[in-house]
């Protein structure tokens, strides 16, 4: 699998997430924001952000297993 194919697969998996969850995964893993910073920006608890990111990654794994 080349880099472009991997990027497309990951992009599709990320875009399969609900908007808030996808935004949090993107902010943390791609933009490198801390969970604390995301929580502060959104006005929510750190645990809400952490749980959302964890759930998003699990959903992405399931999406990738199912579709590829």
CHARMM-style PDB file with segment names, atoms N, HN, CA, C and O in Angstrom:
ATOM      1  N   UNK     1       0.854  -1.167   0.000  1.00  0.00      PROA
ATOM      2  CA  UNK     1       0.000   0.000   0.000  1.00  0.00      PROA
ATOM      3  C   UNK     1       0.907   1.240   0.000  1.00  0.00      PROA
ATOM      4  O   UNK     1       1.819   1.354   0.819  1.00  0.00      PROA
ATOM      5  N   UNK     2       0.646   2.145  -0.913  1.00  0.00      PROA
ATOM      6  HN  UNK     2      -0.095   2.053  -1.579  1.00  0.00      PROA
ATOM      7  CA  UNK     2       1.464   3.350  -0.964  1.00  0.00      PROA
ATOM      8  C   UNK     2       0.887   4.431  -0.044  1.00  0.00      PROA
ATOM      9  O   UNK     2      -0.201   4.271   0.508  1.00  0.00      PROA
ATOM     10  N   UNK     3       1.617   5.511   0.111  1.00  0.00      PROA
ATOM     11  HN  UNK     3       2.501   5.640  -0.337  1.00  0.00      PROA
ATOM     12  CA  UNK     3       1.225   6.576   1.037  1.00  0.00      PROA
ATOM     13  C   UNK     3      -0.097   7.241   0.654  1.00  0.00      PROA
ATOM     14  O   UNK     3      -0.907   7.575   1.518  1.00  0.00      PROA
ATOM     15  N   UNK     4      -0.302   7.426  -0.635  1.00  0.00      PROA
ATOM     16  HN  UNK     4       0.356   7.155  -1.337  1.00  0.00      PROA
ATOM     17  CA  UNK     4      -1.539   8.074  -1.080  1.00  0.00      PROA
ATOM     18  C   UNK     4      -2.739   7.203  -0.729  1.00  0.00      PROA
ATOM     19  O   UNK     4      -3.752   7.707  -0.243  1.00  0.00      PROA
ATOM     20  N   UNK     5      -2.631   5.909  -0.971  1.00  0.00      PROA
ATOM     21  HN  UNK     5      -1.808   5.500  -1.366  1.00  0.00      PROA
ATOM     22  CA  UNK     5      -3.724   4.991  -0.655  1.00  0.00      PROA
ATOM     23  C   UNK     5      -3.993   4.982   0.852  1.00  0.00      PROA
ATOM     24  O   UNK     5      -5.148   5.008   1.278  1.00  0.00      PROA
ATOM     25  N   UNK     6      -2.939   4.945   1.647  1.00  0.00      PROA
ATOM     26  HN  UNK     6      -2.001   4.924   1.301  1.00  0.00      PROA
ATOM     27  CA  UNK     6      -3.091   4.959   3.100  1.00  0.00      PROA
ATOM     28  C   UNK     6      -3.766   6.255   3.549  1.00  0.00      PROA
ATOM     29  O   UNK     6      -4.668   6.230   4.386  1.00  0.00      PROA
ATOM     30  N   UNK     7      -3.329   7.382   2.994  1.00  0.00      PROA
ATOM     31  HN  UNK     7      -2.596   7.402   2.314  1.00  0.00      PROA
ATOM     32  CA  UNK     7      -3.929   8.674   3.331  1.00  0.00      PROA
ATOM     33  C   UNK     7      -5.422   8.677   3.015  1.00  0.00      PROA
ATOM     34  O   UNK     7      -6.227   9.118   3.835  1.00  0.00      PROA
ATOM     35  N   UNK     8      -5.793   8.192   1.844  1.00  0.00      PROA
ATOM     36  HN  UNK     8      -5.139   7.834   1.178  1.00  0.00      PROA
ATOM     37  CA  UNK     8      -7.202   8.179   1.438  1.00  0.00      PROA
ATOM     38  C   UNK     8      -8.021   7.301   2.381  1.00  0.00      PROA
ATOM     39  O   UNK     8      -9.124   7.676   2.777  1.00  0.00      PROA
ATOM     40  N   UNK     9      -7.492   6.147   2.739  1.00  0.00      PROA
ATOM     41  HN  UNK     9      -6.596   5.842   2.418  1.00  0.00      PROA
ATOM     42  CA  UNK     9      -8.217   5.256   3.659  1.00  0.00      PROA
ATOM     43  C   UNK     9      -8.428   5.907   5.017  1.00  0.00      PROA
ATOM     44  O   UNK     9      -9.525   5.865   5.573  1.00  0.00      PROA
ATOM     45  N   UNK    10      -7.360   6.514   5.549  1.00  0.00      PROA
ATOM     46  HN  UNK    10      -6.469   6.549   5.097  1.00  0.00      PROA
ATOM     47  CA  UNK    10      -7.474   7.176   6.849  1.00  0.00      PROA
ATOM     48  C   UNK    10      -8.399   8.385   6.782  1.00  0.00      PROA
ATOM     49  O   UNK    10      -9.169   8.633   7.709  1.00  0.00      PROA
ATOM     50  N   UNK    11      -8.325   9.134   5.693  1.00  0.00      PROA
ATOM     51  HN  UNK    11      -7.699   8.933   4.939  1.00  0.00      PROA
ATOM     52  CA  UNK    11      -9.200  10.298   5.508  1.00  0.00      PROA
ATOM     53  C   UNK    11     -10.669   9.857   5.490  1.00  0.00      PROA
ATOM     54  O   UNK    11     -11.518  10.484   6.123  1.00  0.00      PROA
ATOM     55  N   UNK    12     -10.957   8.783   4.768  1.00  0.00      PROA
ATOM     56  HN  UNK    12     -10.267   8.274   4.254  1.00  0.00      PROA
ATOM     57  CA  UNK    12     -12.330   8.265   4.709  1.00  0.00      PROA
ATOM     58  C   UNK    12     -12.797   7.798   6.085  1.00  0.00      PROA
ATOM     59  O   UNK    12     -13.940   8.040   6.473  1.00  0.00      PROA
ATOM     60  N   UNK    13     -11.906   7.126   6.822  1.00  0.00      PROA
ATOM     61  HN  UNK    13     -10.977   6.929   6.506  1.00  0.00      PROA
ATOM     62  CA  UNK    13     -12.267   6.661   8.165  1.00  0.00      PROA
ATOM     63  C   UNK    13     -12.545   7.853   9.079  1.00  0.00      PROA
ATOM     64  O   UNK    13     -13.511   7.835   9.841  1.00  0.00      PROA
ATOM     65  N   UNK    14     -11.711   8.881   9.011  1.00  0.00      PROA
ATOM     66  HN  UNK    14     -10.926   8.896   8.392  1.00  0.00      PROA
ATOM     67  CA  UNK    14     -11.918  10.077   9.827  1.00  0.00      PROA
ATOM     68  C   UNK    14     -13.232  10.751   9.464  1.00  0.00      PROA
ATOM     69  O   UNK    14     -13.971  11.186  10.346  1.00  0.00      PROA
ATOM     70  N   UNK    15     -13.523  10.839   8.193  1.00  0.00      PROA
ATOM     71  HN  UNK    15     -12.922  10.485   7.476  1.00  0.00      PROA
ATOM     72  CA  UNK    15     -14.753  11.497   7.751  1.00  0.00      PROA
ATOM     73  C   UNK    15     -16.009  10.671   8.016  1.00  0.00      PROA
ATOM     74  O   UNK    15     -17.122  11.176   7.872  1.00  0.00      PROA
ATOM     75  N   UNK    16     -15.844   9.417   8.401  1.00  0.00      PROA
ATOM     76  HN  UNK    16     -14.939   9.006   8.518  1.00  0.00      PROA
ATOM     77  CA  UNK    16     -17.005   8.596   8.741  1.00  0.00      PROA
ATOM     78  C   UNK    16     -17.502   8.882  10.162  1.00  0.00      PROA
ATOM     79  O   UNK    16     -18.586   8.442  10.545  1.00  0.00      PROA
ATOM     80  N   UNK    17     -16.709   9.617  10.934  1.00  0.00      PROA
ATOM     81  HN  UNK    17     -15.828   9.974  10.623  1.00  0.00      PROA
ATOM     82  CA  UNK    17     -17.076   9.921  12.323  1.00  0.00      PROA
ATOM     83  C   UNK    17     -18.075  11.070  12.387  1.00  0.00      PROA
ATOM     84  O   UNK    17     -18.132  11.900  11.479  1.00  0.00      PROA
ATOM     85  N   UNK    18     -18.861  11.118  13.461  1.00  0.00      PROA
ATOM     86  HN  UNK    18     -18.815  10.444  14.198  1.00  0.00      PROA
ATOM     87  CA  UNK    18     -19.717  12.285  13.683  1.00  0.00      PROA
ATOM     88  C   UNK    18     -18.847  13.543  13.775  1.00  0.00      PROA
ATOM     89  O   UNK    18     -17.670  13.465  14.126  1.00  0.00      PROA
ATOM     90  N   UNK    19     -19.425  14.685  13.462  1.00  0.00      PROA
ATOM     91  HN  UNK    19     -20.382  14.748  13.178  1.00  0.00      PROA
ATOM     92  CA  UNK    19     -18.663  15.941  13.346  1.00  0.00      PROA
ATOM     93  C   UNK    19     -17.798  16.263  14.566  1.00  0.00      PROA
ATOM     94  O   UNK    19     -16.608  16.539  14.413  1.00  0.00      PROA
ATOM     95  N   UNK    20     -18.358  16.234  15.746  1.00  0.00      PROA
ATOM     96  HN  UNK    20     -19.325  16.010  15.870  1.00  0.00      PROA
ATOM     97  CA  UNK    20     -17.605  16.617  16.949  1.00  0.00      PROA
ATOM     98  C   UNK    20     -16.470  15.637  17.199  1.00  0.00      PROA
ATOM     99  O   UNK    20     -15.343  16.042  17.487  1.00  0.00      PROA
ATOM    100  N   UNK    21     -16.766  14.359  17.089  1.00  0.00      PROA
ATOM    101  HN  UNK    21     -17.682  14.030  16.855  1.00  0.00      PROA
ATOM    102  CA  UNK    21     -15.758  13.333  17.322  1.00  0.00      PROA
ATOM    103  C   UNK    21     -14.627  13.455  16.295  1.00  0.00      PROA
ATOM    104  O   UNK    21     -13.450  13.381  16.649  1.00  0.00      PROA
ATOM    105  N   UNK    22     -14.982  13.638  15.054  1.00  0.00      PROA
ATOM    106  HN  UNK    22     -15.938  13.698  14.767  1.00  0.00      PROA
ATOM    107  CA  UNK    22     -13.977  13.790  14.006  1.00  0.00      PROA
ATOM    108  C   UNK    22     -13.113  15.014  14.226  1.00  0.00      PROA
ATOM    109  O   UNK    22     -11.899  14.969  14.027  1.00  0.00      PROA
ATOM    110  N   UNK    23     -13.737  16.113  14.636  1.00  0.00      PROA
ATOM    111  HN  UNK    23     -14.723  16.150  14.797  1.00  0.00      PROA
ATOM    112  CA  UNK    23     -12.994  17.343  14.905  1.00  0.00      PROA
ATOM    113  C   UNK    23     -11.998  17.138  16.046  1.00  0.00      PROA
ATOM    114  O   UNK    23     -10.875  17.638  15.990  1.00  0.00      PROA
ATOM    115  N   UNK    24     -12.406  16.410  17.069  1.00  0.00      PROA
ATOM    116  HN  UNK    24     -13.318  16.003  17.114  1.00  0.00      PROA
ATOM    117  CA  UNK    24     -11.513  16.169  18.211  1.00  0.00      PROA
ATOM    118  C   UNK    24     -10.356  15.256  17.848  1.00  0.00      PROA
ATOM    119  O   UNK    24      -9.220  15.508  18.250  1.00  0.00      PROA
ATOM    120  N   UNK    25     -10.627  14.197  17.093  1.00  0.00      PROA
ATOM    121  HN  UNK    25     -11.549  13.991  16.766  1.00  0.00      PROA
ATOM    122  CA  UNK    25      -9.547  13.298  16.653  1.00  0.00      PROA
ATOM    123  C   UNK    25      -8.567  14.081  15.786  1.00  0.00      PROA
ATOM    124  O   UNK    25      -7.354  13.965  15.959  1.00  0.00      PROA
ATOM    125  N   UNK    26      -9.081  14.866  14.868  1.00  0.00      PROA
ATOM    126  HN  UNK    26     -10.066  14.961  14.727  1.00  0.00      PROA
ATOM    127  CA  UNK    26      -8.247  15.680  13.985  1.00  0.00      PROA
ATOM    128  C   UNK    26      -7.398  16.660  14.798  1.00  0.00      PROA
ATOM    129  O   UNK    26      -6.192  16.769  14.577  1.00  0.00      PROA
ATOM    130  N   UNK    27      -8.018  17.362  15.722  1.00  0.00      PROA
ATOM    131  HN  UNK    27      -8.997  17.274  15.902  1.00  0.00      PROA
ATOM    132  CA  UNK    27      -7.300  18.361  16.519  1.00  0.00      PROA
ATOM    133  C   UNK    27      -6.182  17.723  17.330  1.00  0.00      PROA
ATOM    134  O   UNK    27      -5.093  18.286  17.442  1.00  0.00      PROA
ATOM    135  N   UNK    28      -6.446  16.560  17.891  1.00  0.00      PROA
ATOM    136  HN  UNK    28      -7.330  16.103  17.800  1.00  0.00      PROA
ATOM    137  CA  UNK    28      -5.457  15.918  18.757  1.00  0.00      PROA
ATOM    138  C   UNK    28      -4.352  15.223  17.960  1.00  0.00      PROA
ATOM    139  O   UNK    28      -3.168  15.442  18.218  1.00  0.00      PROA
ATOM    140  N   UNK    29      -4.733  14.396  17.003  1.00  0.00      PROA
ATOM    141  HN  UNK    29      -5.694  14.219  16.794  1.00  0.00      PROA
ATOM    142  CA  UNK    29      -3.726  13.583  16.313  1.00  0.00      PROA
ATOM    143  C   UNK    29      -3.062  14.281  15.134  1.00  0.00      PROA
ATOM    144  O   UNK    29      -1.879  14.059  14.875  1.00  0.00      PROA
ATOM    145  N   UNK    30      -3.787  15.101  14.433  1.00  0.00      PROA
ATOM    146  HN  UNK    30      -4.748  15.281  14.644  1.00  0.00      PROA
ATOM    147  CA  UNK    30      -3.214  15.737  13.248  1.00  0.00      PROA
ATOM    148  C   UNK    30      -2.647  17.114  13.589  1.00  0.00      PROA
ATOM    149  O   UNK    30      -1.535  17.450  13.180  1.00  0.00      PROA
ATOM    150  N   UNK    31      -3.407  17.904  14.330  1.00  0.00      PROA
ATOM    151  HN  UNK    31      -4.310  17.631  14.662  1.00  0.00      PROA
ATOM    152  CA  UNK    31      -2.935  19.245  14.680  1.00  0.00      PROA
ATOM    153  C   UNK    31      -2.058  19.264  15.928  1.00  0.00      PROA
ATOM    154  O   UNK    31      -1.376  20.253  16.197  1.00  0.00      PROA
ATOM    155  N   UNK    32      -2.075  18.167  16.692  1.00  0.00      PROA
ATOM    156  HN  UNK    32      -2.629  17.364  16.474  1.00  0.00      PROA
ATOM    157  CA  UNK    32      -1.202  18.052  17.859  1.00  0.00      PROA
ATOM    158  C   UNK    32      -1.662  18.806  19.094  1.00  0.00      PROA
ATOM    159  O   UNK    32      -0.854  19.072  19.984  1.00  0.00      PROA
ATOM    160  N   UNK    33      -2.935  19.156  19.170  1.00  0.00      PROA
ATOM    161  HN  UNK    33      -3.591  18.939  18.447  1.00  0.00      PROA
ATOM    162  CA  UNK    33      -3.444  19.859  20.343  1.00  0.00      PROA
ATOM    163  C   UNK    33      -3.588  18.886  21.507  1.00  0.00      PROA
ATOM    164  O   UNK    33      -3.905  17.712  21.317  1.00  0.00      PROA
ATOM    165  N   UNK    34      -3.352  19.386  22.696  1.00  0.00      PROA
ATOM    166  HN  UNK    34      -3.094  20.340  22.850  1.00  0.00      PROA
ATOM    167  CA  UNK    34      -3.522  18.559  23.886  1.00  0.00      PROA
ATOM    168  C   UNK    34      -5.012  18.390  24.179  1.00  0.00      PROA
ATOM    169  O   UNK    34      -5.846  19.188  23.751  1.00  0.00      PROA
ATOM    170  N   UNK    35      -5.312  17.344  24.907  1.00  0.00      PROA
ATOM    171  HN  UNK    35      -4.635  16.696  25.254  1.00  0.00      PROA
ATOM    172  CA  UNK    35      -6.695  17.102  25.319  1.00  0.00      PROA
ATOM    173  C   UNK    35      -7.175  18.269  26.173  1.00  0.00      PROA
ATOM    174  O   UNK    35      -8.319  18.707  26.049  1.00  0.00      PROA
ATOM    175  N   UNK    36      -6.313  18.763  27.026  1.00  0.00      PROA
ATOM    176  HN  UNK    36      -5.383  18.408  27.126  1.00  0.00      PROA
ATOM    177  CA  UNK    36      -6.667  19.906  27.879  1.00  0.00      PROA
ATOM    178  C   UNK    36      -7.037  21.133  27.039  1.00  0.00      PROA
ATOM    179  O   UNK    36      -8.026  21.807  27.325  1.00  0.00      PROA
ATOM    180  N   UNK    37      -6.244  21.419  26.008  1.00  0.00      PROA
ATOM    181  HN  UNK    37      -5.440  20.871  25.776  1.00  0.00      PROA
ATOM    182  CA  UNK    37      -6.508  22.589  25.172  1.00  0.00      PROA
ATOM    183  C   UNK    37      -7.829  22.438  24.408  1.00  0.00      PROA
ATOM    184  O   UNK    37      -8.608  23.388  24.316  1.00  0.00      PROA
ATOM    185  N   UNK    38      -8.077  21.248  23.865  1.00  0.00      PROA
ATOM    186  HN  UNK    38      -7.445  20.476  23.940  1.00  0.00      PROA
ATOM    187  CA  UNK    38      -9.333  21.002  23.144  1.00  0.00      PROA
ATOM    188  C   UNK    38     -10.514  21.198  24.086  1.00  0.00      PROA
ATOM    189  O   UNK    38     -11.499  21.848  23.735  1.00  0.00      PROA
ATOM    190  N   UNK    39     -10.406  20.626  25.295  1.00  0.00      PROA
ATOM    191  HN  UNK    39      -9.606  20.098  25.580  1.00  0.00      PROA
ATOM    192  CA  UNK    39     -11.490  20.748  26.273  1.00  0.00      PROA
ATOM    193  C   UNK    39     -11.738  22.212  26.626  1.00  0.00      PROA
ATOM    194  O   UNK    39     -12.886  22.650  26.710  1.00  0.00      PROA
ATOM    195  N   UNK    40     -10.674  22.956  26.829  1.00  0.00      PROA
ATOM    196  HN  UNK    40      -9.742  22.601  26.761  1.00  0.00      PROA
ATOM    197  CA  UNK    40     -10.806  24.380  27.171  1.00  0.00      PROA
ATOM    198  C   UNK    40     -11.468  25.148  26.027  1.00  0.00      PROA
ATOM    199  O   UNK    40     -12.358  25.965  26.264  1.00  0.00      PROA
ATOM    200  N   UNK    41     -11.037  24.891  24.789  1.00  0.00      PROA
ATOM    201  HN  UNK    41     -10.314  24.227  24.597  1.00  0.00      PROA
ATOM    202  CA  UNK    41     -11.612  25.581  23.620  1.00  0.00      PROA
ATOM    203  C   UNK    41     -13.094  25.277  23.439  1.00  0.00      PROA
ATOM    204  O   UNK    41     -13.866  26.139  23.018  1.00  0.00      PROA
ATOM    205  N   UNK    42     -13.489  24.040  23.759  1.00  0.00      PROA
ATOM    206  HN  UNK    42     -12.863  23.339  24.100  1.00  0.00      PROA
ATOM    207  CA  UNK    42     -14.882  23.631  23.564  1.00  0.00      PROA
ATOM    208  C   UNK    42     -15.744  23.834  24.802  1.00  0.00      PROA
ATOM    209  O   UNK    42     -16.965  23.697  24.735  1.00  0.00      PROA
ATOM    210  N   UNK    43     -15.125  24.155  25.919  1.00  0.00      PROA
ATOM    211  HN  UNK    43     -14.133  24.265  25.973  1.00  0.00      PROA
ATOM    212  CA  UNK    43     -15.877  24.352  27.151  1.00  0.00      PROA
ATOM    213  C   UNK    43     -16.452  23.074  27.724  1.00  0.00      PROA
ATOM    214  O   UNK    43     -17.540  23.075  28.299  1.00  0.00      PROA
ATOM    215  N   UNK    44     -15.708  21.967  27.564  1.00  0.00      PROA
ATOM    216  HN  UNK    44     -14.824  21.966  27.097  1.00  0.00      PROA
ATOM    217  CA  UNK    44     -16.138  20.669  28.085  1.00  0.00      PROA
ATOM    218  C   UNK    44     -15.024  20.083  28.948  1.00  0.00      PROA
ATOM    219  O   UNK    44     -13.921  20.626  29.008  1.00  0.00      PROA
ATOM    220  N   UNK    45     -15.324  18.975  29.612  1.00  0.00      PROA
ATOM    221  HN  UNK    45     -16.221  18.534  29.563  1.00  0.00      PROA
ATOM    222  CA  UNK    45     -14.327  18.341  30.470  1.00  0.00      PROA
ATOM    223  C   UNK    45     -13.279  17.598  29.648  1.00  0.00      PROA
ATOM    224  O   UNK    45     -13.518  17.197  28.509  1.00  0.00      PROA
ATOM    225  N   UNK    46     -12.112  17.429  30.263  1.00  0.00      PROA
ATOM    226  HN  UNK    46     -11.917  17.754  31.188  1.00  0.00      PROA
ATOM    227  CA  UNK    46     -11.044  16.664  29.606  1.00  0.00      PROA
ATOM    228  C   UNK    46     -11.482  15.223  29.366  1.00  0.00      PROA
ATOM    229  O   UNK    46     -11.141  14.628  28.344  1.00  0.00      PROA
ATOM    230  N   UNK    47     -12.236  14.664  30.308  1.00  0.00      PROA
ATOM    231  HN  UNK    47     -12.513  15.148  31.138  1.00  0.00      PROA
ATOM    232  CA  UNK    47     -12.673  13.276  30.145  1.00  0.00      PROA
ATOM    233  C   UNK    47     -13.631  13.132  28.967  1.00  0.00      PROA
ATOM    234  O   UNK    47     -13.629  12.103  28.292  1.00  0.00      PROA
ATOM    235  N   UNK    48     -14.446  14.149  28.713  1.00  0.00      PROA
ATOM    236  HN  UNK    48     -14.448  14.985  29.261  1.00  0.00      PROA
ATOM    237  CA  UNK    48     -15.358  14.097  27.559  1.00  0.00      PROA
ATOM    238  C   UNK    48     -14.550  14.060  26.261  1.00  0.00      PROA
ATOM    239  O   UNK    48     -14.872  13.307  25.343  1.00  0.00      PROA
ATOM    240  N   UNK    49     -13.510  14.872  26.196  1.00  0.00      PROA
ATOM    241  HN  UNK    49     -13.249  15.484  26.942  1.00  0.00      PROA
ATOM    242  CA  UNK    49     -12.669  14.903  24.998  1.00  0.00      PROA
ATOM    243  C   UNK    49     -11.898  13.599  24.864  1.00  0.00      PROA
ATOM    244  O   UNK    49     -11.834  13.026  23.776  1.00  0.00      PROA
ATOM    245  N   UNK    50     -11.315  13.127  25.949  1.00  0.00      PROA
ATOM    246  HN  UNK    50     -11.367  13.592  26.833  1.00  0.00      PROA
ATOM    247  CA  UNK    50     -10.539  11.885  25.932  1.00  0.00      PROA
ATOM    248  C   UNK    50     -11.407  10.706  25.502  1.00  0.00      PROA
ATOM    249  O   UNK    50     -10.996   9.900  24.668  1.00  0.00      PROA
ATOM    250  N   UNK    51     -12.594  10.610  26.066  1.00  0.00      PROA
ATOM    251  HN  UNK    51     -12.928  11.265  26.744  1.00  0.00      PROA
ATOM    252  CA  UNK    51     -13.506   9.521  25.711  1.00  0.00      PROA
ATOM    253  C   UNK    51     -13.943   9.619  24.251  1.00  0.00      PROA
ATOM    254  O   UNK    51     -14.060   8.608  23.560  1.00  0.00      PROA
ATOM    255  N   UNK    52     -14.181  10.838  23.794  1.00  0.00      PROA
ATOM    256  HN  UNK    52     -14.086  11.660  24.356  1.00  0.00      PROA
ATOM    257  CA  UNK    52     -14.585  11.056  22.411  1.00  0.00      PROA
ATOM    258  C   UNK    52     -13.481  10.629  21.443  1.00  0.00      PROA
ATOM    259  O   UNK    52     -13.748   9.968  20.439  1.00  0.00      PROA
ATOM    260  N   UNK    53     -12.254  11.009  21.749  1.00  0.00      PROA
ATOM    261  HN  UNK    53     -12.037  11.546  22.564  1.00  0.00      PROA
ATOM    262  CA  UNK    53     -11.118  10.636  20.894  1.00  0.00      PROA
ATOM    263  C   UNK    53     -10.929   9.123  20.897  1.00  0.00      PROA
ATOM    264  O   UNK    53     -10.734   8.514  19.845  1.00  0.00      PROA
ATOM    265  N   UNK    54     -10.986   8.527  22.068  1.00  0.00      PROA
ATOM    266  HN  UNK    54     -11.144   9.022  22.923  1.00  0.00      PROA
ATOM    267  CA  UNK    54     -10.828   7.067  22.163  1.00  0.00      PROA
ATOM    268  C   UNK    54     -11.917   6.358  21.355  1.00  0.00      PROA
ATOM    269  O   UNK    54     -11.630   5.435  20.592  1.00  0.00      PROA
ATOM    270  N   UNK    55     -13.148   6.788  21.525  1.00  0.00      PROA
ATOM    271  HN  UNK    55     -13.381   7.537  22.145  1.00  0.00      PROA
ATOM    272  CA  UNK    55     -14.252   6.188  20.770  1.00  0.00      PROA
ATOM    273  C   UNK    55     -14.099   6.400  19.275  1.00  0.00      PROA
ATOM    274  O   UNK    55     -14.403   5.509  18.481  1.00  0.00      PROA
ATOM    275  N   UNK    56     -13.627   7.585  18.888  1.00  0.00      PROA
ATOM    276  HN  UNK    56     -13.380   8.309  19.532  1.00  0.00      PROA
ATOM    277  CA  UNK    56     -13.413   7.864  17.477  1.00  0.00      PROA
ATOM    278  C   UNK    56     -12.359   6.959  16.860  1.00  0.00      PROA
ATOM    279  O   UNK    56     -12.526   6.473  15.741  1.00  0.00      PROA
ATOM    280  N   UNK    57     -11.283   6.737  17.585  1.00  0.00      PROA
ATOM    281  HN  UNK    57     -11.147   7.132  18.494  1.00  0.00      PROA
ATOM    282  CA  UNK    57     -10.237   5.850  17.072  1.00  0.00      PROA
ATOM    283  C   UNK    57     -10.734   4.414  16.942  1.00  0.00      PROA
ATOM    284  O   UNK    57     -10.403   3.716  15.983  1.00  0.00      PROA
ATOM    285  N   UNK    58     -11.527   3.982  17.911  1.00  0.00      PROA
ATOM    286  HN  UNK    58     -11.796   4.549  18.691  1.00  0.00      PROA
ATOM    287  CA  UNK    58     -12.104   2.633  17.827  1.00  0.00      PROA
ATOM    288  C   UNK    58     -13.046   2.524  16.630  1.00  0.00      PROA
ATOM    289  O   UNK    58     -13.041   1.521  15.916  1.00  0.00      PROA
ATOM    290  N   UNK    59     -13.842   3.549  16.419  1.00  0.00      PROA
ATOM    291  HN  UNK    59     -13.846   4.363  16.999  1.00  0.00      PROA
ATOM    292  CA  UNK    59     -14.751   3.551  15.264  1.00  0.00      PROA
ATOM    293  C   UNK    59     -13.985   3.552  13.951  1.00  0.00      PROA
ATOM    294  O   UNK    59     -14.383   2.889  12.993  1.00  0.00      PROA
ATOM    295  N   UNK    60     -12.882   4.299  13.908  1.00  0.00      PROA
ATOM    296  HN  UNK    60     -12.559   4.838  14.686  1.00  0.00      PROA
ATOM    297  CA  UNK    60     -12.054   4.320  12.700  1.00  0.00      PROA
ATOM    298  C   UNK    60     -11.461   2.941  12.424  1.00  0.00      PROA
ATOM    299  O   UNK    60     -11.410   2.503  11.274  1.00  0.00      PROA
ATOM    300  N   UNK    61     -11.013   2.261  13.474  1.00  0.00      PROA
ATOM    301  HN  UNK    61     -11.054   2.617  14.407  1.00  0.00      PROA
ATOM    302  CA  UNK    61     -10.468   0.899  13.307  1.00  0.00      PROA
ATOM    303  C   UNK    61     -11.530  -0.030  12.727  1.00  0.00      PROA
ATOM    304  O   UNK    61     -11.253  -0.797  11.805  1.00  0.00      PROA
ATOM    305  N   UNK    62     -12.741   0.038  13.268  1.00  0.00      PROA
ATOM    306  HN  UNK    62     -12.966   0.661  14.017  1.00  0.00      PROA
ATOM    307  CA  UNK    62     -13.829  -0.800  12.772  1.00  0.00      PROA
ATOM    308  C   UNK    62     -14.141  -0.471  11.323  1.00  0.00      PROA
ATOM    309  O   UNK    62     -14.357  -1.377  10.519  1.00  0.00      PROA
ATOM    310  N   UNK    63     -14.168   0.807  10.977  1.00  0.00      PROA
ATOM    311  HN  UNK    63     -13.993   1.543  11.630  1.00  0.00      PROA
ATOM    312  CA  UNK    63     -14.424   1.239   9.603  1.00  0.00      PROA
ATOM    313  C   UNK    63     -13.369   0.666   8.670  1.00  0.00      PROA
ATOM    314  O   UNK    63     -13.693   0.140   7.605  1.00  0.00      PROA
ATOM    315  N   UNK    64     -12.123   0.767   9.067  1.00  0.00      PROA
ATOM    316  HN  UNK    64     -11.861   1.194   9.932  1.00  0.00      PROA
ATOM    317  CA  UNK    64     -11.035   0.282   8.208  1.00  0.00      PROA
ATOM    318  C   UNK    64     -11.095  -1.237   8.047  1.00  0.00      PROA
ATOM    319  O   UNK    64     -10.870  -1.751   6.951  1.00  0.00      PROA
ATOM    320  N   UNK    65     -11.395  -1.955   9.126  1.00  0.00      PROA
ATOM    321  HN  UNK    65     -11.578  -1.537  10.016  1.00  0.00      PROA
ATOM    322  CA  UNK    65     -11.517  -3.428   9.023  1.00  0.00      PROA
ATOM    323  C   UNK    65     -12.652  -3.824   8.100  1.00  0.00      PROA
ATOM    324  O   UNK    65     -12.521  -4.759   7.310  1.00  0.00      PROA
ATOM    325  N   UNK    66     -13.754  -3.119   8.198  1.00  0.00      PROA
ATOM    326  HN  UNK    66     -13.860  -2.360   8.840  1.00  0.00      PROA
ATOM    327  CA  UNK    66     -14.939  -3.444   7.409  1.00  0.00      PROA
ATOM    328  C   UNK    66     -14.776  -3.091   5.922  1.00  0.00      PROA
ATOM    329  O   UNK    66     -15.231  -3.831   5.049  1.00  0.00      PROA
ATOM    330  N   UNK    67     -14.140  -1.983   5.653  1.00  0.00      PROA
ATOM    331  HN  UNK    67     -13.771  -1.383   6.362  1.00  0.00      PROA
ATOM    332  CA  UNK    67     -14.080  -1.470   4.286  1.00  0.00      PROA
ATOM    333  C   UNK    67     -12.788  -1.773   3.534  1.00  0.00      PROA
ATOM    334  O   UNK    67     -12.701  -1.534   2.330  1.00  0.00      PROA
ATOM    335  N   UNK    68     -11.800  -2.287   4.224  1.00  0.00      PROA
ATOM    336  HN  UNK    68     -11.870  -2.480   5.202  1.00  0.00      PROA
ATOM    337  CA  UNK    68     -10.541  -2.551   3.519  1.00  0.00      PROA
ATOM    338  C   UNK    68     -10.002  -3.859   3.975  1.00  0.00      PROA
ATOM    339  OT1 UNK    68      -8.944  -4.286   3.512  1.00  0.00      PROA
TER     340      UNK     68
END
